[in-house]
């Protein structure tokens, strides 16, 4: 089986600073206190992902999920260890990432697609599909600085899901947007999963991870706390009672998709 992602003993640290008040500056006791330091967002993280796996990346806020996705996507480099990936990577790590506020939606589609590795010819051939999926209407030719957060999400997600890729990354991006758009995104992500593309999906929603993922990795204070069965990962996080979802056999497909769209 082909390996899609290798994360080998990865550590990533960040420097932090805080500003003292005037009272703290003049108080003798505070003069010896450090005004800066470092913290490890990731500490010795290791795992491998096979081509075609759908991985749910879970954990509490601040556990290092977004940092890990940025390392996998190549936005950042680890301080220690290595991250290896195979093939083209697409996805959406942050709403509106890579957009220029003064450019129109049309211009940002081409710029964002180029950043994701698409040629102008590829973008030309898929432009109508991208614009139709985003469905921002007449605002396509207006500056994206005037867009709402939901419109940002529509445009960014639309570009990302039309890239021919080997690894697809999504970091809580479906938290923004109206219900019909969430359903449309959910349907597209199912198609991505079923096509054999490796998917890395970050969500706090137990229901959506159950439906979308084959395996879950739980980060706990920058370390891998659990790696394995999705249901066990949810129990590890004590999420099992927080996110009820209809069983697969209950209700119509549309009703189940509605429930999941609300989870995302």
C-alpha positions in Angstrom: 0.0 0.0 0.0 1.3 3.4 -1.0 2.1 5.8 1.9 0.7 9.3 1.4 1.9 11.2 4.5 4.8 10.5 6.9 5.1 12.6 10.1 8.2 11.5 11.8 9.0 12.8 15.4 7.9 16.3 14.6 8.3 19.2 17.0 7.2 22.8 16.4 7.8 25.6 18.8 6.6 29.2 18.9 7.9 32.2 20.8 5.5 34.2 22.8 5.7 37.7 24.5 3.5 39.6 26.8 3.6 43.3 27.8 3.9 44.3 31.4 1.8 47.1 32.9 3.5 50.2 34.2 3.0 48.9 37.8 4.7 45.6 36.9 7.6 47.4 35.4 8.3 49.5 38.5 7.6 46.8 41.1 11.0 45.3 42.1 9.6 41.7 42.2 8.5 41.8 38.6 11.8 43.0 37.1 13.2 39.4 37.2 10.1 37.9 35.5 10.6 36.9 31.9 8.6 38.8 29.3 9.0 36.1 26.7 9.3 32.4 26.3 8.6 29.4 24.0 5.9 26.8 23.9 5.7 23.6 21.9 2.7 23.4 19.7 3.7 19.9 18.6 6.0 17.7 20.6 7.4 14.5 19.0 4.4 13.7 16.8 4.7 10.6 14.6 2.2 8.7 12.3 1.8 7.5 8.8 -1.2 7.8 6.4 -1.8 5.4 3.5 -3.1 6.7 0.2 -6.8 6.9 0.2 -7.3 7.0 4.0 -9.7 9.6 5.5 -8.3 10.9 8.7 -10.2 12.8 11.3 -7.8 15.1 13.2 -9.4 15.8 16.6 -8.4 17.5 19.9 -9.3 20.3 22.2 -8.6 23.9 21.2 -4.9 24.6 21.4 -3.9 21.0 21.0 -1.9 21.6 17.8 -4.3 20.6 15.0 -4.0 23.6 12.8 -0.2 23.7 13.3 0.0 20.1 12.2 -2.1 20.7 9.1 0.1 23.7 8.1 3.2 21.5 8.4 1.5 18.8 6.2 0.5 21.3 3.7 4.0 22.9 3.5 3.0 26.3 4.9 5.4 25.8 7.8 8.4 23.6 8.5 9.1 21.6 11.6 11.8 22.6 14.0 12.7 19.0 14.5 11.7 15.8 12.7 10.4 15.6 9.2 7.1 15.7 7.2 6.9 13.8 3.9 4.0 13.9 1.5 3.3 12.3 -1.9 1.6 14.2 -4.7 -0.3 17.5 -4.9 -2.0 18.9 -1.8 -5.2 21.0 -1.9 -7.7 22.1 0.7 -8.6 25.0 2.9 -6.9 25.7 6.2 -8.4 29.1 6.9 -11.3 31.0 5.4 -10.0 33.4 2.8 -6.4 32.3 3.1 -4.4 33.5 0.1 -7.0 36.0 -1.0 -6.2 39.6 -1.8 -8.9 42.0 -0.6 -8.5 44.5 -3.4 -8.8 41.9 -6.2 -12.2 40.6 -7.4 -13.5 37.2 -6.8 -12.7 36.3 -10.4 -9.1 37.4 -10.1 -8.7 35.7 -6.7 -9.9 32.4 -8.2 -7.0 32.5 -10.6 -4.5 33.6 -8.0 -5.6 31.0 -5.4 -5.7 28.2 -8.0 -2.1 29.1 -9.0 -1.1 28.9 -5.3 -2.6 25.4 -5.2 -0.5 24.4 -8.2 -3.1 24.8 -11.0 -2.0 26.1 -14.4 -3.9 28.9 -16.1 -5.1 26.4 -18.6 -6.5 24.1 -15.8 -8.2 27.1 -14.2 -9.7 28.3 -17.5 -11.2 24.8 -18.1 -12.7 24.6 -14.6 -13.6 28.3 -14.1 -17.3 27.9 -14.8 -17.6 25.0 -12.4 -15.7 26.8 -9.7 -17.8 29.9 -10.1 -21.1 27.9 -10.1 -20.1 26.0 -7.0 -19.1 29.2 -5.1 -22.4 30.8 -6.2 -21.5 34.4 -5.2 -23.5 35.8 -8.2 -22.8 39.3 -9.3 -20.3 39.7 -6.5 -17.8 37.6 -8.5 -16.4 40.7 -10.2 -16.3 42.9 -7.0 -13.4 43.1 -4.5 -13.4 40.2 -2.0 -12.7 42.7 0.7 -16.4 43.4 0.6 -17.3 39.8 1.0 -18.9 38.3 4.1 -17.1 35.4 5.9 -19.6 33.0 4.3 -18.8 34.3 0.8 -15.1 33.9 1.5 -15.7 30.3 2.5 -17.7 29.6 -0.6 -15.1 31.0 -2.9 -12.1 29.4 -1.1 -13.7 26.0 -0.7 -14.9 26.0 -4.3 -11.3 26.5 -5.7 -9.9 23.9 -3.3 -12.3 21.1 -4.3 -11.7 21.6 -8.0 -8.0 21.0 -7.8 -6.9 17.6 -9.0 -5.0 16.6 -5.9 -3.7 13.5 -4.0 -4.2 14.9 -0.5 -7.1 17.1 0.6 -7.0 19.1 3.8 -10.0 20.8 5.5 -9.7 22.6 8.9 -13.1 23.5 10.3 -13.8 25.4 7.1 -17.5 24.3 6.9 -18.3 26.0 10.2 -19.0 29.1 8.0 -21.8 29.2 5.5 -25.6 28.6 5.1 -27.2 25.2 5.2 -27.6 24.6 1.5 -23.9 25.4 1.0 -22.9 23.0 3.8 -24.9 20.3 2.2 -23.2 20.9 -1.2 -19.7 20.9 0.5 -20.6 17.7 2.3 -21.6 16.0 -1.0 -18.4 17.1 -2.6 -16.2 15.9 0.3 -17.9 12.5 0.0 -17.0 12.4 -3.6 -13.4 13.3 -2.7 -13.3 10.5 -0.1 -14.7 7.9 -2.5 -12.3 8.9 -5.3 -9.3 7.5 -3.4 -7.9 10.9 -2.4 -6.3 11.1 1.0 -8.3 13.3 3.3 -7.2 15.1 6.4 -10.3 16.5 8.1 -10.3 18.6 11.3 -13.6 18.9 13.2 -14.9 19.0 16.7 -18.1 17.3 15.5 -18.2 13.7 16.5 -21.0 13.0 14.0 -19.2 14.4 11.0 -16.0 12.6 11.8 -17.9 9.3 12.2 -19.4 9.8 8.8 -16.4 11.1 6.9 -13.4 9.3 8.4 -11.9 5.8 8.5 -9.5 6.7 11.3 -9.0 9.4 13.9 -5.9 10.9 15.4 -6.3 12.9 18.6 -3.8 15.5 19.6 -3.4 16.2 23.3 -1.3 19.2 24.3 0.9 18.8 21.2 1.3 15.0 21.5 -0.6 12.1 19.9 -3.0 11.0 22.6 -4.8 8.5 20.4 -4.6 7.0 17.0 -7.1 4.5 15.7 -10.8 3.7 15.5 -13.0 6.8 15.2 -15.5 5.6 17.9 -12.7 5.0 20.3 -11.2 8.4 19.6 -14.5 10.1 20.4 -14.7 8.2 23.7 -11.1 9.3 24.4 -12.2 12.9 24.0 -15.5 12.3 25.9 -17.3 13.7 22.9 -19.6 10.6 22.6 -22.5 12.3 24.5 -22.1 15.7 22.9 -22.9 15.2 19.3 -25.9 13.0 18.6 -26.5 12.0 15.0 -29.1 9.7 13.4 -28.1 6.2 12.7 -27.3 5.4 9.0 -30.4 3.4 8.6 -32.7 6.0 10.1 -34.3 8.7 7.8 -33.6 9.5 4.2 -30.2 10.3 2.7 -31.2 14.0 2.5 -32.2 14.0 6.1 -29.0 12.5 7.2 -27.0 15.0 5.1 -29.0 17.8 6.7 -28.1 16.5 10.2 -24.4 16.2 9.3 -24.4 19.6 7.6 -25.7 21.1 10.9 -22.9 19.3 12.7 -20.2 20.7 10.5 
